[in-house]
Amino acid sequence: MVTVTNASGRHRYEISVEGELAGFTEYVDRDGQRIFYHTEVDPGFAGQGLGGVLVAEALAGTRAAGMRVVPVCPFVARYVGRHHDFDDLLDPVTPEVLAVVEAGR
């Protein structure tokens, strides 16, 4: 069983397989934007498409929260570049956004 949860206290969405943490995508929230800056899947779970499942669920959760998406993370940026159903949520990566990410880490 694969589950994705918003671990908001850690500012990340987590994906678990059979209860074991398999990966996460980290974010910083700012002024109605959710800035995704890092995604990681444990090598033991690689090749199963979990990164795509994780990001799709994180973006859907962001939409449900009424927030915009800023894809700083290269994985998230590639995902939204291939899956245009999230185009209406996207905001550009700007120097100000990058400064927020650096300050929030």
C-alpha positions in Angstrom: 0.0 0.0 0.0 1.3 3.4 -1.0 0.3 6.5 1.0 1.2 10.2 0.6 0.7 12.5 3.5 1.4 16.2 4.2 3.8 16.2 7.1 3.2 19.9 7.6 5.2 20.1 10.8 8.2 19.1 8.7 7.2 21.2 5.7 7.1 18.2 3.4 4.9 15.6 1.7 6.0 12.1 2.5 5.4 8.9 0.5 5.3 5.5 2.4 5.2 2.0 1.1 3.7 -0.5 3.4 4.3 1.9 6.3 7.9 2.5 5.4 9.1 6.0 4.4 10.1 5.9 0.8 10.6 9.6 0.0 9.6 13.1 0.4 9.3 16.5 -1.2 10.1 19.6 0.9 8.5 23.0 0.6 8.4 26.5 2.1 5.1 28.4 2.2 5.0 32.1 1.5 2.2 34.5 0.6 -0.1 31.9 -0.9 2.7 30.1 -2.6 4.1 26.6 -1.8 7.7 26.6 -3.0 8.9 23.0 -3.7 12.7 23.0 -3.4 13.8 19.4 -2.8 12.5 15.9 -3.6 14.1 12.6 -2.7 13.2 8.9 -3.1 15.2 6.3 -1.1 17.4 4.3 -3.5 15.7 1.1 -2.2 12.5 2.3 -3.8 13.8 3.7 -7.0 12.3 2.7 -10.4 8.8 2.3 -9.0 7.4 5.6 -10.1 7.0 6.8 -6.5 8.5 10.2 -7.2 5.8 11.0 -9.7 3.1 9.7 -7.4 4.5 11.8 -4.6 4.7 15.0 -6.6 1.2 14.5 -8.2 -0.3 14.1 -4.7 1.7 17.1 -3.3 0.5 19.3 -6.2 -3.1 18.2 -5.7 -2.8 18.9 -2.0 -1.5 22.4 -2.8 -4.3 23.0 -5.2 -6.8 21.9 -2.5 -5.2 24.3 -0.1 -5.8 27.1 -2.5 -2.1 27.8 -3.0 0.1 28.4 -6.0 3.2 26.3 -6.9 6.7 27.4 -7.4 8.8 24.5 -8.8 12.4 25.3 -7.6 13.2 21.5 -7.3 14.4 20.1 -10.6 12.3 17.0 -10.2 9.1 19.0 -9.6 9.9 21.3 -12.5 10.3 18.3 -14.8 7.1 16.9 -13.6 5.0 20.0 -14.2 6.8 20.4 -17.6 5.3 17.0 -18.6 2.0 17.2 -16.8 0.1 20.3 -17.9 -2.9 19.7 -15.6 -1.1 21.8 -13.0 -0.2 24.8 -15.4 -2.9 27.0 -13.8 -1.1 26.7 -10.4 2.5 27.7 -11.5 4.4 30.8 -10.5 7.9 31.5 -11.8 11.1 30.9 -9.9 12.5 34.4 -9.1 15.5 35.6 -7.1 13.0 36.5 -4.3 11.7 32.9 -4.2 15.2 31.6 -4.1 16.0 33.9 -1.1 13.0 32.6 0.7 14.1 29.0 0.2 17.6 29.8 1.5 16.2 31.5 4.5 13.7 28.7 5.2 16.1 25.8 5.2 
